[in-house]
Amino acid sequence: MKNEYDVLIIGGGPGGALAAKTCAEKGLSVCIIEKRPAIGVPVRCAEGIGEDLIGEFFDELNPKWISEKIKGAKLISPDGSSFYLSPEMAGNEVGYVLDRKFFDRDLIWLAVESGAECYVKARAVDAIMEDGVVKGAVIEYFGEKKEIRAKVVIAADGVESKFSRYCGVDTTVPLRELETCAQYLMTDIDIEPGITVFYVGREVSPEGYIWIFPKGDRTANVGIGISGTQSKDSSRAKDYLDKYVKKNFPDGKIIELIVGGVSVCKPLECTVADNLIIVGDAARLSDPITGGGIYNAMYTGRLAGEVASECIRSNDCSKEKLMKYDTTWRSSRMGKALERNYQIKEIFVKLSDAQLNSVLNSVNNLVMKEFSTLTLIKEIIKTNPRLVKELSGLRKFFE
């Protein structure tokens, strides 16, 4: 570990790995710092990603990255009725459930093979600030503290994002917009192969949902997310999950348990500062409806690497120059989806179970030409005219 690099990346997840790979490929010296002792664990994620989304980064997928190909989804209403969401052309995969333990490690391998350095069990405990400008980080590595300076620091340290706070960026998530989550990896359970399942309703998952993401034969990620304001003694995410598992998978075997939080708020007002870029969950870029963030992390990580490289070559890493990163992702398909989905989430989270039943039962057995949240919302609006007034502010997204 050297004292100075062109780029220092805090966090070894998909966002940090893509940022590192991009910078290293452009000939920059890069250091990745990961606080955990191993890349890819614990897996604090349901591990799902769309086929078209991951296809933006890889022409071919390593088979060991894929736990299950997903061909459709099933949505279950509060009253227990259900309907399937499936592509119009049956048989086409619409996404994958990844094995993040392999996937994340291989992304780091790609970055290291491109020339980046990676250090695990290395924690950023403070930022190096000079005249209000980020100059690097103080790293605790095997009991010793070390200063590492860099021309650009990329914060990719997840929803906690302590490093951004060290730099003076307010990354606070309002409690009502923080989903508290619990997930079991279960086996010996009866599931539909290739089908992701979602349960909604205030009784089973207040202001959130339960998910089943298949990971192979009779094996799946079974998890839940609920609003932070709904989390109380004896009514926490794990309590709701245990109640669901006891009822639906009484003979299933639990292999792993993970807990954590996911932000479903608006993105940070600004995701750059002098010599600093914030990516992925650290920038509050998880999807406000689903909580998904793998693609968003990878997209912003790669973009951060591209912009950082340009600014370092021009010898100007000021906030003004790094703003290209912020304006680019906001105007992208991802940025527009975040804006739209936040507004949709704010409306749907207020619906009662009776209203949810009415809305979801109206689109029973919908066949979509395109498998996406946007398409689903469009169809819901078509069959629920009463929602049009409430969603009128979203008209620009549906035209």
N, C-alpha and C positions, 0 to 999 in steps of 0.2 A: 504494500500500500504506500503510494507516494504522497508527498505533501501538497501536490498541485496537479490538477487535470484541466482539460478544456471544459469537460462537462461532468458534474457530479449528480448522480441520480439516487434519490432517496426512495427505496422500495423496489423489490424484485418481482412484482406481479407482472401481468401482461402489459400494462401501460409502461412501466419502467423498462421492461425487456425490449419492447418495440422502439422506445426512445433511444436506448443504448445501441441497439443494432443499427438504427438509422444513422446515428452520429458516428459510430465506429466505421461504418461503410464509407463515410465521407472523409475518413482519415483523421478524425479527432481522437484525442486521448479521453477515455471514458472510464468512470468508476461507478459501479452499482453497489449500494449499501443496503443490505437486507437484515432486519432486526431478528428474524427467526433463524433457527439453526439449520433449516432446510428449505429449499424453494418448493412451493406448491402445497405446503401443509401449514396449519390446518386448512381444509377446503371450506371456506366460509362463503359458499355459493351453491345454488341449485345446479349450476354447470350447463345451462342451456344456451344455445346460440343459433341464429338462423343460418341456413345454408348459404344464402346470398351474401350475408354479412361476413362470415368467415372466409368466403370466396374472394373477398377484396384483398386478402393478405396472402393467400396460398393457392397456387394452381392445383396442387394435390395435397390431400390430407394424409398424414401418417395414420395408419389404421389403429395404432395403439393410443392415439388421442381420443378415439371415439368409443364411448361406452354403448351408445344406442343411436340408431337413426330414427328420427321422429317423422311420422307421416301424417299426424293430425293431433287435434286436441279435443278434450271433452270438458265442458263447463257445466257445473252442477249448481243449481239455484238453491236458495235457502229452504224451499219446500221439498227438496230432494229430486225434483225433475231435472233432466239433463238433456243436453244436445251436443252434437259433434260439430267441430269446425274442421273441414277437410278441403284440400285443394280441388279445384274443378277437374284437374287431370289426375285421376286416382293413380297412386303408385309413386308419384314424385315425392322425394324426401323434402320436407320443409325445414328441417333443421337437425341439430345433433345435441345429444347430451354428452358433454366432454368428460374425459378423465383428467381433471385439472392437475393431479399429481404428476402425470406424464407431460401434459400439455405445457404447464408453466415451466417445468424444468427444461424442456426442449427449447422453449423460447429463449431462456437464458443461455442455453448452449449455443444457439444461433448468434446471440449477441457476443458471447465470448469468442466464438470462432471468427467473428468479424473484427475482433481486436479489443473488445471491452474487457475490463477486469471486474470481478464480482467477489464480494466479501460477505459471508453470512455471519450471523450472530454479531453484527456490527450495527449499533444503534446511534442515530443522530440525537444528541441530547441538547443541542443548542445550535443557533445560527451564528455565523460570523458576520456581524454588521458593522459597517464603517460609514458614518455620515448618512445613516438610513438606507444604505445600499447593501444588498446581500453579496457577500464575498466568499461564502463557503459554509462549512458546517463543522461543529465539534462532534467527533465520533468517539464513542466508547467501544473499544474492541478488545475483548478478553481482559477486562479489568483496567485497561489503560485508556486515557483520553488523548485524542490526537486531532489536531486541526488540519482539515483538508480544504484548500482553496480551489475555486473554480471560476471560470469565466461566466458559466451559466449553471445554476442548480435547478434540477427538475424534481419537483415534489410529486411523487407517485406513491405516497404512503397510506393510501386508503382513506376510509371515512373518518378515522381518528385525526389524521393529518396534523400531528403535533408540529411538524416542521414548518408548515405554513403559519401556524400561530407564533412560532419562534421568530418568524420574519415580520410579524405585525399584521398579518392578514386574519380577519375575523372569520373563522370557519364554523361558527356555532350553528347547529341545526336545531330549530324549534322542536320541542318535545312532540307536538302533534304531527310533525313531519319527519319523525324518526321512527321507522318500522323496527320493532324489536322482534328478532327472529330466532327460531330454534329448528333444527333439522336432524333427523335420524337417517343414517344409511341402513336400510332394512333388507333382509332377505327372507326367503320362504313366505312370500306374500303373493296373493293372487292379483295380478295386474294385467292390463291390456298391453301387449308388446307394441312399441312404437307410438303409443298414445300418451301425451301429457294430460294430466287431469288437474282441474282447478275447482275448488269449493269456495263459494262466497256466501256471506251472510253474517249478521251481527252475533248470532248464537254460536257459530263455529269459529269465526275469525273476525272480530270487530275491527272495521276499517282496514281490512287486509284480506288475505286469502290463504287457503291451504293448498299445497301443491304436491303432486306425485310426478316425479321425473324418472322414467325407467332407465336402469343402468345395466340391463342384461336379464338373463332368465330369472324370473321371480325376485328381482332385486331392483330397488329404486331409492332415490332420495325422497323422503317424505318430510315435508317441512311446513312451517307456518310463519307468517309475518302479521303482526297487529300493530296498531298505532300506539306510540309511546304513552298517550293519554289514557289508553284503555288497559294499560299494564298495571295491575294492582296485586296485592297479596292474594295468593291462591287463584289468581286470574292472569297469570303471566303467559307468555307465548308457550312455554313448555307445558304449562297446565292444560291449555287448550289442545296442544298437540297430543299429550298423553291421553286425553279424553277421546280424541279422534282415533288414535291408534288402538286403544282398548276396544272400541266399538267395531272398527273395520278390519283390523289386522291382529286379533287377539293371540294368534299362534305365530306371528312373525317374530323374527329374531333381529335385535338391534345390534349393529356392528360398530357404529360410530355415532357420537352426538357432537354437534357444533352449535354454538350460539353466537349472536352478534347483532349488529345494527346496520340498517340500510337507510340512507337519506332518500326521502321522496319530496324534497323541497326544490325550489328554484336553484339554478346554478349560482355560484359565487358571482357577485356583481362584476368583478374583474378577475381574470385568472392569470395575470402576469404582474410583475413588478420589476424594478431594475435588477437584472441578472437572475430573475426567477420566473419559472413557468410551472403552473399547477395542472395536473392531468387527472383524468379518470375520477374515481370516487373522491379523491382528495379535493377536487374542484366541484363536488356535488353534481356530477354528471351521470348518475344512475337514473334509469327511467322512472318517472314519478308514478306510473301505473304498475309496472311489473317489478321494479327494483333491479332489473337486469343491468349489468354494467360491463360485461366482458368486451363487447364490441366497442363501446364508447371509450373504454380505457385504451384499447389497442389503437383506435383511430386517433385519439388525441395524443397518445404516446408517440406514434409515428410523426404526426404533424408537429409536435413539440421538437422532435429531433431535427426535422427539416428546417424549421424556423430558427432554432438555436444554431444550427450549422451555418445558415446564411448570415446571421448576425455576428457570429464569431469571425467569419471570413471578412466581413466588412468592418470589424473591430468596433462595433457599436451594439452593445447588449442592453441598451437602456429600455425602460418600460415602453417608450414611444415606438421603438423598433420591434420589440417583442410583441406589440399589440397585433401584429399580423396573425399571430396564433389565435388570439382571442376573437378577432373579427371573422377569421376563416371558419372556425368551428361553429360559431353562432349562425352563420349564413348557410352552413351545410345542411344536408338532409337530416343529420343527427341533431343539430341545433334546433331546427324547426320542429322536429318530433318532440324534443324535450319541452319546448314552449307549449306546443299543442297538448301534449299528454299531461302537463301540469294542470292546465285549465280543465281538462276532462276529469282528472282525478279529483279536483276540488268540487266538482258537481256530483260525481258518482259516490264519493265517500259519505255524502249526506243522505243518500237514499235509505229508506227503511227497508226491511226485509220484504215487506209487501210490495213496495215499489220495485225492488230488484226482481222479485218473482214475475211481476207484470212485464217488465222490460225484457228479461231473458227468455221468458216463455214465448214472447212474440216473435223471436227469431229462431225458434226450434228447428233443428236440422238444416241450418244454413250451409249452403255450399258456396265457398268464396273463390273467385277467380284468382285472388291474391291473398296469401296467408299473412295478415298483418293486423295490428291493433287498429290502424286507420280504417281499413276495410270493414272490420267488425263494427266500429262506431258509426260509420256511414250507414250500415244496414240497420243498426238499432234506431237511428234517427228516422230512417224511412218508415219504420213500422211503429214508431212512437212519436207522433206529431207533437204531443205535449212537451217533449224534451226540446223541441226546436227553439222555443223562446229562450230557454235557459242556456242553450248552446249557441245562441245567435252570434255571440262574440267570437265563435270559432269558425264562422262561415268561410273566412279566407283560406282555412286549411282544407276545406272540402270542395273548393271550386276547381 
